[in-house]
Amino acid sequence: MSWNDEKVAKLKELWGKGNTASQIAEIIGGISRNAVIGKAHRLNLSAKIKTRAASANQNFKSNNEDTRIKSRRGKRSKFKSLIIEKDFEPENPKQLEQLDDNSCKWPIGHPNEKSFYFCGRTSLKDFSYCKLHLLYAYQPKGKKEDGGEKDDVQNYINKKVQTG
């Protein structure tokens, strides 16, 4: 199926009116829903349409957004509290056979190397890792504009690893 100027114009018109990709494919004829979606994206039409579902769920989204912001703050503050606490215990290198439920199971090195071991610090309750490695393993999700804060955290972690 090839797109000609007439079909592209019809696609733009129907897309702008809010028709679904399936409806547009049926109206134009001889093309699939996926072809319509692909062409709309290549024409950058996807940002211009406001779907019926989006307008119907607008109130739902605003209520959920408040809840998500509150929970995100909670998770972020938990990780910040770990960072603020700067007294990480020293590593206690252990082999696999020496690990127990309270040992940090963060691997150090490559398993094929003779110098391979596990961190061995005391792990946090309900986690397999110590405070330091928990920061590596469970990094909180953040928006792109939060990049500066993530860089600060990463620099701090790297500094602690080098001095620890």
Residue, then its C-alpha position, 0 to 999 in steps of 0.5 A: m500500500s502506498w500513501n498518495d497526497e489524497k490519502v495523506a490529506k484525508l488522514k490528516e483531516l480525520w485524525g484532526k477530527g479525533n477519529t480512531a486509527s481503525q476508523i480512519a483505516e476503514i474510511i480510507g480503505g485498503i490500509s491497516r490500522n497500524a499503517v495509519i498509526g505509523k503514517a500519523h507518527r511520521l507526520n507528527l500528528s500524534a501530539k495534535i489529537k486529544t483522544r476521547a479517553a484522555s478527555a473523559n479521564q481528565n478528572f481521574k488523572s488530576n486526582n491520581e497525580d496528587t497521590r503519585i506526587k505524595s508517594r514519590r516524595g515519600k520514596r525520595s525522602k527514604f533514599k535521602s535519609l540513607i544518604i544523609e547517614k554517612d557512617f557506612e560500616p566497613e566492608n566485610p568480604k565474604q565468600l558465597e558459603q559464608l553469607d547469611d540472612n544478615s549479610c550484604k549480598w552485593p558482588i564485588g568483582h567478577p565471579n571468574e576472578k580469584s579476588f571475587y567476594f560479596c560485600g558482607r556488611t550488615s544488610l537492612k531489614d527485608f533487603s539483601y543489601c547494605k545501606l550503600h549498595l541499596l542505593y545502587a540497587y534501588q534507585p528511585k525513578g525520577k523525571k529528566e529535570d531531576g538529573g542534577e539531584k541524581d548526579d549529586v547522589q551518584n557522585y556521593i555514592n562513588k566517593k563513599v565507595q572509593t573511601g570505604 
